Each structure stands twice: as C-alpha cells, then as structure tokens.
Amino acid sequence: MRGFASSSELNAEDQRLREEISGRDSSPFLGQQKLDARVEQALHGQFILHDERAAEALTNLLSAYPAVAITFLASLARTKTGEEGHNAFYKHLARALGVDDLSYESRRELWRAFRTACVKLGLPIPTLGELKAAAKDRYRLEYFVQAGPLNCDLKTLADAFIAVTEQTGDPDTRDPTSCRDALDAVLLELGERAKTLQRVLANDRAAWHAVAFARLRTGAAPSSDFERAFQAAIKDAMQTSGVGARRRRPVFPRLVFSEGGLALRTPSVSGWTWTIAGPWDSNVILGADQELPLGSAEAIHWRAAPLEIGTRTTASEMAELPIWRGANVLVFDVITGGLLTRTSEGDCELASDACYLVSRTPFSLSGQRGEVSSDETLEGMHVAALSLRDGKTTVASDAGNSTITLLQRPSLEWADESLCMLQGSPTFGARFVSLRLHLPEEELRGWAGRVEAVVAAGRVGDERRSAPFMQEGDFLFVRVPVGEVKTFERLHAWVTFVGEERPLLHAHSAWLWPGLQKVEDGCFHGPNPVNLNIAASRNAIVGQFGVVVGTGDGRVAELAFGVGDRLIRIRVQTGEVQIELVERGITKALKPGATILDDGVPKQLRIWCTDRNAALDLCGIVEKQPFGAAGRRSVALAGLGSRGGSRRIEIWPGGDRRRAYGLAVVTRPAEPTHVHLQMIGGVPRGTIGLSERGSLRGLATLLGGDGAAVTLSPGNGLEQRTTSTGHSAVSLSPGSLADGVWLIELCEFVTDEDNLYPLRTARGDRFAILAGSLEGQLGRPEIVAEELMLTEEAQRHFFHDLNVALAKSWARESWEDGGLKALEVLWRRYGSFLSQDDAGQRALVTALGAAPPPDANPSWIPLRHPFELDHQLYSRDLDALAPELLNADSADAREFAVWLMDDPSGHTSIADDPVGGRRLREACLRFVDRLAAATAGAVDGDTNLVRTGNATRLVYALPIDHDRRKREEALIGDIAEQFAIMARVPTFFAAFAYAARTGTLPELLADLERYLPEAVRDVGYLLRLGPELLALGLRAADNKMRKAA
C-alpha cells in the first residue's frame, strides 16, 4: 500500500486515535501516539504524488480526518526537530511532503487548518497572546503544543524532574495531586531556560508526564516510542550528574517577593553554598535557606558548590537568572511569595488564587473589579494585589506600551463544608460530595454540558461514580454520590469529557469517614470505619458515641487504618487549633503563616478547638500598613480567653478590629505543648511566647562555658507579662542568665519531659534565636548589636565573645546544622562590620586563634566569609593568622591555610589592584618561609616532603600578573618566577630542578601523586602545560637563581 489510503482505512485510524487520546492513562498529546505503519506509508505516497499541491492535500486531510493529520504533523515535529533547533521543522515537513520548500502562503493556510482541526477535537490550543509572545516560534508553537515535549528537549525535561524530585521525592502515581504538584514545580524549574517546553507542558493538566516519569524511575517498561526516548533521557541525566547525584545535585535559587521587595531565596539543601554575582562590588555567598535583597537588578549570575575546602569554581560556570531583563511585570503567588511568571505582553494562565503584580513602571488593572491603579512601594517598584477568581484581568502600562491579560488556570475544588481536617485535607461523612469547577470565561461556555466529574474512593483505579456538571453563575457545579463505602478511604476527584476517560483536571485529595456526623470535644460521632485498627492507634479509644482521641497524657493522637496490605496512620493534633477559611461556600484549611487576600468577597475564618483545656490564643488586628492596591493588615496575637468549642472571625472589607480590610496573616496559635515565637518581619525579636508547660532549652555557650544545658520556665528565669495587644508573653528575668551569649534551642514536650522534640521556625531553623543576656534581649546576631546600641568597641567584644561561644560548642552533635548557620551569619556580619577597621581585623584574627574548633568537624569553613568580603583582609591579617595556623596541630587548620592561599587567584579584584596583589604575594612568601622553617628539622623524609609540599601548594596559587604574559615566552617566564620563589623551599625545588635536567619529570609526578595527591590536583594548571614546557620553565628558574648567586 504505497500510493493511496482508502477513506475507510483513514476513518478507522482516525477513530482509533480519538479513542487512544481519550483513554484515562493515555498521553494528552496526539504527537505521542503512533500512526499505523501502513497508513503512514500511504500518506507519504499520496503527498509525493500530489507534488506541488502536497500542502493543499495535507490541508484537506486536516479537515476530513483531523486526528490522523494532527498525529502525522505533531509526530513529525516531535521526532525530527533535533539539534538543528525549532527552525528546522518546516524543512523536515517539506521533505516529508516531497517538495523543496513551503511558501509563506502554504505555511499560513496549513497553520489555520491545523488550528481549526485542534478546536474540532477539543484539544488545547495556544491563545493569540501566547502566540504573539512566542515571537519567532509563533506558527510552529501550534504544532509543538500537540507534539508534546520534543525529543531534543527530553534531556532538559529529565534534568528538571530530577532537580525537583531530589527535594520532594518522586510523585505518587496513585495520587493525582502529588503528580500535579510535581509538574507545577518542574514548570517553575524550567523558567526562562526552555520557554517553549514550558508552554507545551502547561497544557498537560492531568500531569501525565509526572506519572510517566515516576513510573519509568521505578523500572517499569516503556509503553511507547516517546516513553522509550524519555527513559533514555532520564538515564543520561542521572549518569551525567554522577553517582548519587540525587542527593548532591545543586538546585536553583528562586525569586520571591515580600514586604521588603524582591529577593533571591536559596533552597533548603544543607552542605551547599550559592555564590551570587550582581550589581554590587563583590560576590555574595549564601548558605541554604537564605535570602538576598535584589533591589532593581536587571539580572544576576549564580553558581552552587558543595561546602568543601579545595572545591574550585570559576565565573564562567555561573548561570544567569534574569529578573527584569525581557519582562515588564513579575507575578508572585500571595501564599508562598514565589515567582509565578515573568511577562511583557500577552495572555498568562496562572495556577494561583491570588497574586502580586510587581513592575518598575506604573500600571492599572481593569476587569471584574473595575479600575485599580498600582501603588509605589520599596525600591521604587509598583505593586498591586489581585484576586484571579473574578475572571480575566487586564494589566495596562500607564505608558501605553504593553498590555497583559491574566486569568486563573482551571481548577477543581471541593464545594462541601467538611466536618474536620485530617492532615490538611477535608474529611467528609456524607454519601454525596459536591465539586466546583472554575474556568476562564471562554472555556466555561465550551465546557458546559460536555464535562463530568468522576469520584473514586480508595485508589484511583477502584470503583468510580460520575455525574455531569451544571453551570451555576461563573462556575460549573456537580453533586456526586460516593456509594456504599464502609471503610475510611481517600477520595479522588477529576474532570473528563462525557464519554471519555482521560482526566482533564484533578482536585486535591480528601478523606471519607463513612457515616461521620460531627466532631466535638475530640470525639468522632458516628459508626466506626470497618478498617479502623484501634489497637494500633495512639491516644484513642472507642467511646459511647464513637472514637475519642486525646485520652492520654500527650496531646498528639494517631488513628490507624488498614488500607489494602498496609497500615496508614493519621495524626490528629488535639491540642492545636484548626483554622479554616470559608469563601463562597468553599472551605480550605489554613496553615500558620498563610495569607488571605481581600478581593471584596466576604470571608470567614473558622477557628476550631477540640480540646477544652487548651488556651485558645487567636488573632486580632493591628494598625494599618498600606501595601499594594488593597492595603494590608498584619495580625498580632490577642488572647480571646475562650476555652473549647469553636469561634468564628469574619473578615469583611472595612476598617475596624471586627471588619479587617486587606491581608490577614494567620499565625500559629499558642497552646500548652509548645514554644511560640512572635514574628516581626519574619525575624524572631523581643520576646518569646511560652505557655505553661513549655520550656526554653539553652546550650550554655558562655565565656569558658562547659556546654551544659539549662531549662527555664515561668517563675524560674522567665517572667509572665501581657503585651499591648493582649498577647500573653514571657521574657527573661533579670540575672536569669549569666552575662554572655546563648544559643536557644526550642523544644516541645509531647508526653513527658523526657521526650523533647525540636521545633523549627517558619524558615526551618532549629536555632534561629541567639540571646545576649545583656538587658535580656533576644535576636539574631546581625540585629543584636543594633538593638543593644553598643559602641563599636563593645560590638567587637560582643562578636568576639559570640565566636568563642559558638566555637566552644561546635562539637555538640545536637546542633551541627544550627551551629554552621550561626557561624555563617556571624562572620558575614562581623567581616563586613570590621572590613575597614584595622583594630577590628586584629580582633578577628585573635578570635580565630582564641577558639579553634575541634578537628572532628569542618570547623574552618564558615570562617572563610570575612576573607571573601574584601581581599585586603588577606594581606592585613595573614601575618597575624599564620602563627595560629602553624602552631595548631590540626589538619583542619592546615587545610584552611591552604584554602586561604589558594583562593585569591580567583578574585578579579586582585588582578585589578596591583598594589593589593603585591602585598598579598609578600604575605604569602612570609607564610611560606615560616612553614618551610617549621619543617627544616624534620627527620622523616616522607613527612618532610609532605609538609614542604604543603608550602609549595600555597605558592602555586599566587596570582600571576596577566599584563606581562605574552603567549608562550611570557608563560615560561611566569613559571620561572614561580619556581624561583619556590627555591626558598630547597628540598622541593631541588627535586623539580633535577627532574627537569634528567628528563625524569613523569617519575617525580608519580611520587608526588603518591605523597601529595591533593597538591598535584590543585596545581594541575602547571602540570597540564606538559613536561617540555614545564622543563623550560624550571631551567629558566635555575638560570635565574645561578645568575643571582
């Protein structure tokens, strides 16, 4: 069958493809389906026979058999668009049609027919705004959207999935919500690196690619050509990342927005540092989970490196992170503060309920809310808060040079009021559940009457119930029967077209407790699920009306349920208050630190407390702080004095304490089982909230302290007081702590005082508070000195004492991570404060020698920070630092010394400062002299070689004057100068000189590799020159020394 395909064959193939793509587990992209081989061969024959009218024949095929034609074109785009780039698509299409080239008119007509065919099949198509934003890919983007990820982009896609899942774990293929979250994280990870791939994947609303990734990672056999190619890309990505890269691979920092403006936030990956280059004088180095204010920078460059001595990176390895370059507006999520998109013009579909719009120029919003103008905030930026639930919003620049349309990505939500929240998910007891589908206005009309909701209890593959959606105002609504379920199960819900199985959207998972009537005073009223295992539960019994939790001494209960062949445990926090937001009849669980956007819609905060003995410490409103277009309210802690039952706080547009207007920040309620922090601007300050049974557990890091732990409680070192807002707080009693510096570890009593569980702040730090007992003040080291208003001399003493305290306690296993963060923060602050103060720099060196941490930890690593701030610190402090490092019988000290000498060669500031470079060189030479003299009396030849080699390693890293380097001759001269300097270490230089004369350099290098593997690795830039060039340099150095003699 070469020349023709009959209409019956084409029709059968068209129907088969339509059924394939509508399957529940099938790919949402026709380009990932496979045409029947005989039909595909016949199509090629037909196109070749049509000769110059092949494009017209393909256009007619799109009209008659759209699924066949779309699959033909999309598969061609996916498989043939390779290293030549996206521009090669039309070249391969012309070759497939048997013509030399396609005219502009043919391409345009073909594109129109292709778009019409996609609409006919109900396939997602790019909006006109997206096509306009795609610029050169405008007409090709249509084909790429139906093709799915191109084969040439699979390596990039695999890299992004690996970078995401190494932090969150592989998505659970049985949980659609987990897969959707993973794909959203991948879209964010791709960012500006792969804009076309990002646009394509945004149409995978069922997260099919996340499911495929997770399945292939488990070793499942690929079921299609695309999956085989994707599996190969995943293996390639893992191999190029190295063995074990899942845990060590650096991840991308991300842009965030808060009250302080734009900032860069590093991931919470311990053991890495991020070097940031931007419009400031020198590079900034950040640890894990830290923020850097960005101001109005156009773009920054960054690199990530493991926190190990001797690791070398260069500026050429830095990756660019654009901020304002190529974008007029940045869009951030209200809840997380994370970047959603950067855009200049066109349509943007966002997976968020509410967002911040940030621009450097004034703009106005028009849409459902009427006309709103932006407000100017910090750094001269213009900000507006926007709810996306009210439909499409147009953002217009006041200068009239750009227009952006924002709309919410379609979302499916539970519309019922749940009886309780378990593990952050709603729990229903009714036989029916209701769902609400939010869609953009243009899709609402197209989907009404064509889609239905499907609900499954248990696994997604179990028995399912479905019902069609009905339009209700600006959304679609449906009520679905759950069925005769008698076990505690997870509820899944998704949307499909009527008669098809392929999911279009998923709702977040919920729980079904069959027959549950109400939850009151820790009792779940109603029949117990048949799979409840009360014997395996914790702090739970079966009472008269149902299961009762929180019956033991502890405040935490666990309910155990048998699901299949495993036992799942649901944690019930009986002592904590559950906070729910009710908006338009939809109930959502809120976590501490969540924000609520005022968009003119009435909202309710429902505060549930199931423990009558728990102190209910709820929220009040403080004075207005303008923010964005809507204004803002911060919520402080205010004791309402209620015990048990439930309380309701209604948030309406308005202005007094009962009618809040703007943003409400929900803080974690205080109760007797934990320490509560009062947060101001994201930094723990002033006082600590502490309830009756809580404790402050401090590591005794006083001057000369022994590291013993102490416990403070109200009446024993702590004083109870009430703030102006009615918040019950606790402060340190005068004299309760000895004069000095304390690192406070927050702990939680769970069952008794022998079981302490560490708490974490909102930023994830266990050791976020450093307390100076002076005046009983608390705070982080960078703000303590300012709060205490100390003189400069007092600040030097304060930081010196703090360094000693931290170093003395460094070996304590319980706070390795916290100690590292504390030292990093301390030395960045200390180094910048003392950078221009000679006396302060001497104090810094004295502090280094006064408290050398033990060898068991990488103790000198954090001390790099002050030296990286200013290269002049090297030359000024090296002489004073050298004796401490030389006299310390510590491998860590010597390694730090090696790094100290080696690293300056990478600083561009030294190359730009000949005077500083000379001073640094002289200081290095003095250091080498001292180290060489220290090894002069060594008897052991191997030890002498090693110690002398360490000195030589330092000299290797001396900066070379690049202005004098003129090709090979100048390079030989530089080598000669280096080795002439090394003549001060006679043993080592003599060995090199002898090897150069006798031609035995390879043997010498082998000896060095045996005795000094690190030295050889670090001086590789000399060794890579080759034996001949190295020998020339050595001979030149020998001649120079002989002449000098």
Secondary structure as the mmCIF struct_conf table of DSSP 4:
data_model
#
loop_
_struct_conf.conf_type_id
_struct_conf.id
_struct_conf.beg_label_comp_id
_struct_conf.beg_label_asym_id
_struct_conf.beg_label_seq_id
_struct_conf.end_label_comp_id
_struct_conf.end_label_asym_id
_struct_conf.end_label_seq_id
BEND BEND1 GLY A 3 GLY A 3
HELX_RH_AL_P HELX_RH_AL_P1 SER A 7 ILE A 21
TURN_TY1_P TURN_TY1_P1 SER A 22 SER A 22
BEND BEND2 GLY A 23 GLY A 23
TURN_TY1_P TURN_TY1_P2 ARG A 24 ASP A 25
BEND BEND3 SER A 26 SER A 26
BEND BEND4 PRO A 28 PRO A 28
HELX_RH_3T_P HELX_RH_3T_P1 LEU A 30 GLN A 32
BEND BEND5 GLN A 33 GLN A 33
HELX_RH_AL_P HELX_RH_AL_P2 ALA A 37 HIS A 50
HELX_RH_3T_P HELX_RH_3T_P2 ASP A 51 ARG A 53
HELX_RH_AL_P HELX_RH_AL_P3 ALA A 54 ALA A 64
HELX_RH_AL_P HELX_RH_AL_P4 PRO A 66 LYS A 80
TURN_TY1_P TURN_TY1_P3 GLU A 83 GLU A 84
HELX_RH_3T_P HELX_RH_3T_P3 HIS A 86 ALA A 88
HELX_RH_AL_P HELX_RH_AL_P5 PHE A 89 LEU A 97
TURN_TY1_P TURN_TY1_P4 GLY A 98 GLY A 98
BEND BEND6 ASP A 100 ASP A 100
HELX_RH_AL_P HELX_RH_AL_P6 TYR A 104 LYS A 120
TURN_TY1_P TURN_TY1_P5 LEU A 121 GLY A 122
HELX_RH_AL_P HELX_RH_AL_P7 LEU A 128 ALA A 133
TURN_TY1_P TURN_TY1_P6 ALA A 134 ALA A 134
HELX_RH_3T_P HELX_RH_3T_P4 ALA A 135 ASP A 137
TURN_TY1_P TURN_TY1_P7 ARG A 138 TYR A 139
HELX_RH_AL_P HELX_RH_AL_P8 ARG A 140 ALA A 147
BEND BEND7 PRO A 149 PRO A 149
HELX_RH_3T_P HELX_RH_3T_P5 ASN A 151 ASP A 153
HELX_RH_AL_P HELX_RH_AL_P9 LEU A 154 THR A 168
TURN_TY1_P TURN_TY1_P8 THR A 173 ARG A 174
HELX_RH_AL_P HELX_RH_AL_P10 PRO A 176 LEU A 190
TURN_TY1_P TURN_TY1_P9 GLY A 191 ALA A 194
HELX_RH_AL_P HELX_RH_AL_P11 LYS A 195 LEU A 201
TURN_TY1_P TURN_TY1_P10 ALA A 202 ASN A 203
TURN_TY1_P TURN_TY1_P11 ARG A 205 ALA A 206
HELX_RH_AL_P HELX_RH_AL_P12 TRP A 208 ARG A 217
TURN_TY1_P TURN_TY1_P12 THR A 218 GLY A 219
HELX_LH_PP_P HELX_LH_PP_P1 ALA A 220 PRO A 222
BEND BEND8 SER A 224 SER A 224
HELX_RH_AL_P HELX_RH_AL_P13 ASP A 225 SER A 241
TURN_TY1_P TURN_TY1_P13 VAL A 243 GLY A 244
HELX_RH_AL_P HELX_RH_AL_P14 ALA A 245 ARG A 248
STRN STRN1 ARG A 254 SER A 258
TURN_TY1_P TURN_TY1_P14 GLU A 259 GLY A 260
STRN STRN2 GLY A 261 ARG A 265
BEND BEND9 SER A 268 SER A 268
TURN_TY1_P TURN_TY1_P15 SER A 270 GLY A 271
STRN STRN3 TRP A 272 ALA A 277
BEND BEND10 PRO A 279 SER A 282
STRN STRN4 VAL A 284 LEU A 286
TURN_TY1_P TURN_TY1_P16 ALA A 288 ASP A 289
STRN STRN5 GLU A 291 PRO A 293
TURN_TY1_P TURN_TY1_P17 GLY A 295 SER A 296
BEND BEND11 GLU A 298 GLU A 298
STRN STRN6 ALA A 299 PRO A 306
BEND BEND12 LEU A 307 LEU A 307
TURN_TY1_P TURN_TY1_P18 ILE A 309 GLY A 310
HELX_RH_3T_P HELX_RH_3T_P6 ALA A 315 GLU A 317
HELX_LH_PP_P HELX_LH_PP_P2 MET A 318 MET A 318
STRN STRN7 ALA A 319 PRO A 322
BEND BEND13 ILE A 323 TRP A 324
TURN_TY1_P TURN_TY1_P19 ARG A 325 GLY A 326
BEND BEND14 ASN A 328 ASN A 328
STRN STRN8 VAL A 329 ASP A 333
TURN_TY1_P TURN_TY1_P20 VAL A 334 THR A 336
STRN STRN9 GLY A 338 GLY A 338
STRN STRN10 LEU A 339 THR A 343
BEND BEND15 SER A 344 GLU A 345
STRN STRN11 GLY A 346 LEU A 350
BEND BEND16 ALA A 351 ALA A 351
BEND BEND17 ASP A 353 ASP A 353
STRN STRN12 ALA A 354 SER A 359
BEND BEND18 ARG A 360 THR A 361
STRN STRN13 PHE A 363 GLY A 367
TURN_TY1_P TURN_TY1_P21 GLN A 368 ARG A 369
STRN STRN14 VAL A 372 SER A 373
STRN STRN15 ASP A 375 GLU A 376
HELX_RH_3T_P HELX_RH_3T_P7 LEU A 378 GLY A 380
STRN STRN16 HIS A 382 SER A 387
BEND BEND19 LEU A 388 LEU A 388
TURN_TY1_P TURN_TY1_P22 ARG A 389 ASP A 390
STRN STRN17 THR A 393 SER A 397
TURN_TY1_P TURN_TY1_P23 ASP A 398 ALA A 399
BEND BEND20 GLY A 400 ASN A 401
STRN STRN18 THR A 403 GLN A 408
HELX_LH_PP_P HELX_LH_PP_P3 ARG A 409 PRO A 410
STRN STRN19 SER A 411 TRP A 414
BEND BEND21 ASP A 416 ASP A 416
BEND BEND22 LEU A 419 LEU A 419
STRN STRN20 CYS A 420 LEU A 422
TURN_TY1_P TURN_TY1_P24 GLN A 423 GLY A 424
STRN STRN21 SER A 425 PHE A 428
BEND BEND23 ALA A 430 ARG A 431
STRN STRN22 PHE A 432 HIS A 438
HELX_RH_AL_P HELX_RH_AL_P15 GLU A 441 TRP A 447
TURN_TY1_P TURN_TY1_P25 ALA A 448 ARG A 450
STRN STRN23 VAL A 451 ALA A 457
BEND BEND24 GLY A 458 ARG A 459
TURN_TY1_P TURN_TY1_P26 VAL A 460 GLY A 461
BEND BEND25 ASP A 462 ASP A 462
STRN STRN24 ARG A 464 PRO A 468
STRN STRN25 MET A 470 GLU A 472
TURN_TY1_P TURN_TY1_P27 GLY A 473 ASP A 474
STRN STRN26 PHE A 475 PRO A 481
BEND BEND26 GLU A 484 GLU A 484
BEND BEND27 THR A 487 THR A 487
STRN STRN27 GLU A 489 PHE A 497
TURN_TY1_P TURN_TY1_P28 VAL A 498 GLY A 499
STRN STRN28 LEU A 505 HIS A 506
HELX_LH_PP_P HELX_LH_PP_P4 ALA A 507 SER A 509
STRN STRN29 ALA A 510 LEU A 512
TURN_TY1_P TURN_TY1_P29 PRO A 514 GLY A 515
STRN STRN30 LYS A 518 GLU A 520
TURN_TY1_P TURN_TY1_P30 ASP A 521 GLY A 522
STRN STRN31 CYS A 523 HIS A 525
BEND BEND28 GLY A 526 GLY A 526
HELX_LH_PP_P HELX_LH_PP_P5 PRO A 527 PRO A 529
TURN_TY1_P TURN_TY1_P31 VAL A 530 ASN A 531
STRN STRN32 LEU A 532 LEU A 532
TURN_TY1_P TURN_TY1_P32 ILE A 534 ALA A 536
STRN STRN33 ARG A 538 ARG A 538
BEND BEND29 ASN A 539 ASN A 539
STRN STRN34 ALA A 540 VAL A 542
BEND BEND30 GLN A 544 PHE A 545
STRN STRN35 GLY A 546 VAL A 549
BEND BEND31 GLY A 552 ARG A 555
STRN STRN36 VAL A 556 VAL A 563
TURN_TY1_P TURN_TY1_P33 GLY A 564 ASP A 565
STRN STRN37 ARG A 566 GLN A 573
TURN_TY1_P TURN_TY1_P34 THR A 574 GLY A 575
BEND BEND32 GLU A 576 GLU A 576
STRN STRN38 GLN A 578 GLU A 583
TURN_TY1_P TURN_TY1_P35 ARG A 584 GLY A 585
STRN STRN39 ILE A 586 LEU A 590
TURN_TY1_P TURN_TY1_P36 PRO A 592 GLY A 593
STRN STRN40 THR A 595 ILE A 596
BEND BEND33 ASP A 599 VAL A 601
STRN STRN41 LYS A 603 TRP A 608
TURN_TY1_P TURN_TY1_P37 ARG A 612 ASN A 613
BEND BEND34 ALA A 614 ALA A 614
STRN STRN42 LEU A 616 ILE A 621
STRN STRN43 GLN A 625 GLN A 625
TURN_TY1_P TURN_TY1_P38 GLY A 628 ALA A 630
STRN STRN44 ARG A 632 ARG A 632
STRN STRN45 VAL A 635 SER A 642
BEND BEND35 GLY A 644 GLY A 645
STRN STRN46 SER A 646 ILE A 651
BEND BEND36 PRO A 653 ARG A 659
BEND BEND37 GLY A 662 GLY A 662
STRN STRN47 ALA A 664 VAL A 665
HELX_LH_PP_P HELX_LH_PP_P6 THR A 667 ALA A 670
TURN_TY1_P TURN_TY1_P39 PRO A 672 THR A 673
BEND BEND38 HIS A 674 HIS A 674
STRN STRN48 VAL A 675 ILE A 680
TURN_TY1_P TURN_TY1_P40 GLY A 681 GLY A 682
STRN STRN49 VAL A 683 LEU A 690
TURN_TY1_P TURN_TY1_P41 GLU A 692 ARG A 693
STRN STRN50 LEU A 696 LEU A 699
TURN_TY1_P TURN_TY1_P42 LEU A 703 GLY A 704
STRN STRN51 ALA A 709 PRO A 714
TURN_TY1_P TURN_TY1_P43 GLY A 715 GLY A 715
STRN STRN52 ASN A 716 ASN A 716
STRN STRN53 GLY A 717 THR A 722
TURN_TY1_P TURN_TY1_P44 SER A 724 THR A 725
BEND BEND39 GLY A 726 GLY A 726
STRN STRN54 SER A 728 LEU A 732
HELX_LH_PP_P HELX_LH_PP_P7 SER A 733 SER A 733
TURN_TY1_P TURN_TY1_P45 PRO A 734 GLY A 735
BEND BEND40 SER A 736 LEU A 737
BEND BEND41 ASP A 739 GLY A 740
STRN STRN55 VAL A 741 PHE A 749
BEND BEND42 VAL A 750 ASP A 752
TURN_TY1_P TURN_TY1_P46 GLU A 753 ASP A 754
STRN STRN56 LEU A 756 PRO A 758
TURN_TY1_P TURN_TY1_P47 ALA A 762 ARG A 763
BEND BEND43 GLY A 764 GLY A 764
BEND BEND44 ARG A 766 PHE A 767
STRN STRN57 ILE A 769 GLY A 772
TURN_TY1_P TURN_TY1_P48 SER A 773 SER A 773
HELX_RH_3T_P HELX_RH_3T_P8 LEU A 774 GLY A 776
STRN STRN58 GLN A 777 GLY A 779
HELX_RH_AL_P HELX_RH_AL_P16 PRO A 781 LEU A 788
TURN_TY1_P TURN_TY1_P49 MET A 789 MET A 789
HELX_RH_AL_P HELX_RH_AL_P17 GLU A 792 LYS A 808
TURN_TY1_P TURN_TY1_P50 SER A 809 ALA A 811
HELX_RH_3T_P HELX_RH_3T_P9 GLU A 813 TRP A 815
HELX_RH_AL_P HELX_RH_AL_P18 GLU A 816 PHE A 833
TURN_TY1_P TURN_TY1_P51 LEU A 834 GLN A 836
HELX_RH_AL_P HELX_RH_AL_P19 ASP A 838 ALA A 850
BEND BEND45 ALA A 851 ALA A 851
HELX_LH_PP_P HELX_LH_PP_P8 PRO A 852 PRO A 854
TURN_TY1_P TURN_TY1_P52 ASP A 855 ALA A 856
BEND BEND46 ASN A 857 ASN A 857
TURN_TY1_P TURN_TY1_P53 SER A 859 TRP A 860
HELX_RH_3T_P HELX_RH_3T_P10 ILE A 861 ARG A 864
HELX_RH_AL_P HELX_RH_AL_P20 HIS A 865 LEU A 869
TURN_TY1_P TURN_TY1_P54 HIS A 871 HIS A 871
HELX_RH_AL_P HELX_RH_AL_P21 GLN A 872 ASN A 887
BEND BEND47 ALA A 888 ALA A 888
HELX_RH_AL_P HELX_RH_AL_P22 ALA A 891 ASP A 902
HELX_RH_3T_P HELX_RH_3T_P11 ASP A 903 GLY A 906
HELX_RH_AL_P HELX_RH_AL_P23 THR A 908 ALA A 911
TURN_TY1_P TURN_TY1_P55 ASP A 912 ASP A 912
HELX_RH_AL_P HELX_RH_AL_P24 PRO A 914 THR A 935
TURN_TY1_P TURN_TY1_P56 ALA A 936 GLY A 937
HELX_RH_AL_P HELX_RH_AL_P25 GLY A 941 TYR A 956
TURN_TY1_P TURN_TY1_P57 ALA A 957 ALA A 957
BEND BEND48 LEU A 958 LEU A 958
HELX_LH_PP_P HELX_LH_PP_P9 PRO A 959 ILE A 960
HELX_RH_3T_P HELX_RH_3T_P12 HIS A 962 ARG A 964
HELX_RH_AL_P HELX_RH_AL_P26 ARG A 967 MET A 982
TURN_TY1_P TURN_TY1_P58 ALA A 983 ARG A 984
BEND BEND49 VAL A 985 VAL A 985
HELX_RH_AL_P HELX_RH_AL_P27 PRO A 986 THR A 998
TURN_TY1_P TURN_TY1_P59 GLY A 999 GLY A 999
HELX_RH_AL_P HELX_RH_AL_P28 LEU A 1001 TYR A 1011
HELX_RH_AL_P HELX_RH_AL_P29 PRO A 1013 ASP A 1018
TURN_TY1_P TURN_TY1_P60 VAL A 1019 VAL A 1019
HELX_RH_AL_P HELX_RH_AL_P30 GLY A 1020 LEU A 1023
TURN_TY1_P TURN_TY1_P61 ARG A 1024 LEU A 1025
HELX_RH_AL_P HELX_RH_AL_P31 PRO A 1027 ALA A 1044
#
